[in-house]
Amino acid sequence: MVQPYEWNAHQSLALKGGLNPEIVKAVAEGRRPQHMAEDEEVAYEFCVELHRNHSVSDATYARALAKFGEPGVIDMIGLSGYYTLISMVLNTARTPVPAGAATLAPFPR
């Protein structure tokens, strides 16, 4: 789900936190990022599959479980659900982005 207000609020925090700017750019453009670290790729694939299918395959689950443990997997599911809810609220309320905010492509394409 695309949510420009949330994207605008969090993209700078991701960059300050050390996320590769090319990854941020790819996500903003609706593309799968290239050259992700292993943990980034596992989280990305898990969350994309979860949003597309409303669940994940056994292979995706096993990979995430091995990388993050059960608490980490539950956190990813919870955060995905939470931000989906927030996106629905902000989109329904037509919450505007600040003037000059970066645009965001549909995710994922």
C-alpha positions as a Markdown table, in Angstrom:
| # | Residue | x | y | z |
|---|---|---|---|---|
| 1 | Met | 0.0 | 0.0 | 0.0 |
| 2 | Val | 1.3 | 3.4 | -0.9 |
| 3 | Gln | 1.3 | 6.1 | 1.7 |
| 4 | Pro | 3.2 | 9.3 | 0.8 |
| 5 | Tyr | 2.9 | 10.9 | 4.2 |
| 6 | Glu | 4.4 | 8.0 | 6.0 |
| 7 | Trp | 7.1 | 7.6 | 3.3 |
| 8 | Asn | 8.0 | 11.3 | 3.7 |
| 9 | Ala | 8.2 | 10.9 | 7.5 |
| 10 | His | 10.4 | 7.8 | 7.4 |
| 11 | Gln | 12.7 | 8.0 | 4.4 |
| 12 | Ser | 15.1 | 10.5 | 6.0 |
| 13 | Leu | 15.2 | 8.3 | 9.2 |
| 14 | Ala | 16.1 | 5.3 | 7.1 |
| 15 | Leu | 19.0 | 7.2 | 5.5 |
| 16 | Lys | 20.2 | 8.6 | 8.8 |
| 17 | Gly | 20.0 | 5.0 | 10.2 |
| 18 | Gly | 22.5 | 3.9 | 7.5 |
| 19 | Leu | 20.2 | 2.4 | 4.8 |
| 20 | Asn | 21.9 | 2.5 | 1.4 |
| 21 | Pro | 20.5 | 5.5 | -0.6 |
| 22 | Glu | 20.1 | 3.2 | -3.6 |
| 23 | Ile | 17.8 | 1.0 | -1.7 |
| 24 | Val | 15.7 | 4.0 | -0.6 |
| 25 | Lys | 15.6 | 5.2 | -4.2 |
| 26 | Ala | 14.5 | 1.8 | -5.6 |
| 27 | Val | 11.7 | 1.5 | -3.0 |
| 28 | Ala | 10.5 | 5.0 | -3.8 |
| 29 | Glu | 10.4 | 4.1 | -7.5 |
| 30 | Gly | 8.5 | 0.9 | -6.9 |
| 31 | Arg | 11.5 | -1.3 | -7.8 |
| 32 | Arg | 13.0 | -4.3 | -6.0 |
| 33 | Pro | 16.3 | -3.0 | -4.5 |
| 34 | Gln | 19.5 | -4.5 | -5.7 |
| 35 | His | 22.6 | -5.3 | -3.6 |
| 36 | Met | 20.8 | -5.5 | -0.3 |
| 37 | Ala | 22.5 | -7.0 | 2.7 |
| 38 | Glu | 21.3 | -10.4 | 3.6 |
| 39 | Asp | 19.1 | -9.3 | 6.5 |
| 40 | Glu | 17.6 | -6.5 | 4.3 |
| 41 | Glu | 16.8 | -9.0 | 1.6 |
| 42 | Val | 15.2 | -11.5 | 3.9 |
| 43 | Ala | 13.0 | -8.8 | 5.5 |
| 44 | Tyr | 12.1 | -7.2 | 2.1 |
| 45 | Glu | 11.1 | -10.6 | 0.6 |
| 46 | Phe | 9.2 | -11.6 | 3.7 |
| 47 | Cys | 7.2 | -8.3 | 3.8 |
| 48 | Val | 6.5 | -8.2 | 0.1 |
| 49 | Glu | 5.3 | -11.8 | 0.1 |
| 50 | Leu | 3.2 | -11.2 | 3.2 |
| 51 | His | 1.5 | -8.2 | 1.6 |
| 52 | Arg | 0.9 | -9.9 | -1.8 |
| 53 | Asn | -0.4 | -13.2 | -0.4 |
| 54 | His | -1.5 | -12.4 | 3.1 |
| 55 | Ser | 0.9 | -15.1 | 4.3 |
| 56 | Val | 4.3 | -16.4 | 3.4 |
| 57 | Ser | 5.6 | -19.7 | 2.0 |
| 58 | Asp | 7.3 | -22.3 | 4.2 |
| 59 | Ala | 10.6 | -21.4 | 2.5 |
| 60 | Thr | 10.2 | -17.7 | 3.2 |
| 61 | Tyr | 9.1 | -18.3 | 6.7 |
| 62 | Ala | 12.1 | -20.6 | 7.4 |
| 63 | Arg | 14.6 | -18.1 | 6.0 |
| 64 | Ala | 13.1 | -15.3 | 8.1 |
| 65 | Leu | 13.0 | -17.5 | 11.2 |
| 66 | Ala | 16.6 | -18.5 | 10.7 |
| 67 | Lys | 17.7 | -14.9 | 10.3 |
| 68 | Phe | 15.5 | -13.1 | 12.9 |
| 69 | Gly | 14.1 | -15.7 | 15.2 |
| 70 | Glu | 10.5 | -16.1 | 16.1 |
| 71 | Pro | 10.3 | -12.7 | 17.9 |
| 72 | Gly | 11.7 | -11.0 | 14.9 |
| 73 | Val | 9.3 | -12.7 | 12.5 |
| 74 | Ile | 6.3 | -11.7 | 14.8 |
| 75 | Asp | 7.7 | -8.1 | 14.9 |
| 76 | Met | 7.8 | -8.0 | 11.1 |
| 77 | Ile | 4.2 | -9.3 | 10.8 |
| 78 | Gly | 3.0 | -6.8 | 13.5 |
| 79 | Leu | 4.8 | -3.8 | 12.0 |
| 80 | Ser | 3.5 | -4.7 | 8.5 |
| 81 | Gly | -0.1 | -4.9 | 9.8 |
| 82 | Tyr | 0.3 | -1.7 | 11.9 |
| 83 | Tyr | 1.6 | 0.4 | 9.0 |
| 84 | Thr | -1.0 | -1.0 | 6.7 |
| 85 | Leu | -3.6 | 0.2 | 9.1 |
| 86 | Ile | -2.0 | 3.6 | 9.4 |
| 87 | Ser | -1.8 | 3.8 | 5.6 |
| 88 | Met | -5.5 | 3.1 | 5.3 |
| 89 | Val | -6.3 | 5.8 | 7.9 |
| 90 | Leu | -4.1 | 8.4 | 6.3 |
| 91 | Asn | -5.2 | 7.5 | 2.7 |
| 92 | Thr | -8.9 | 7.7 | 3.7 |
| 93 | Ala | -8.4 | 11.0 | 5.6 |
| 94 | Arg | -6.6 | 12.3 | 2.5 |
| 95 | Thr | -3.7 | 13.4 | 4.7 |
| 96 | Pro | -1.5 | 15.7 | 2.6 |
| 97 | Val | 2.2 | 15.5 | 2.4 |
| 98 | Pro | 4.3 | 18.6 | 3.2 |
| 99 | Ala | 5.0 | 21.0 | 0.3 |
| 100 | Gly | 7.9 | 19.8 | -1.7 |
| 101 | Ala | 7.8 | 16.2 | -0.4 |
| 102 | Ala | 9.2 | 13.5 | -2.6 |
| 103 | Thr | 6.8 | 11.5 | -4.7 |
| 104 | Leu | 6.3 | 7.8 | -4.2 |
| 105 | Ala | 5.6 | 5.2 | -6.9 |
| 106 | Pro | 3.1 | 2.4 | -6.3 |
| 107 | Phe | 4.7 | -0.4 | -4.2 |
| 108 | Pro | 5.6 | -2.9 | -5.4 |
| 109 | Arg | 5.2 | -2.6 | -9.1 |
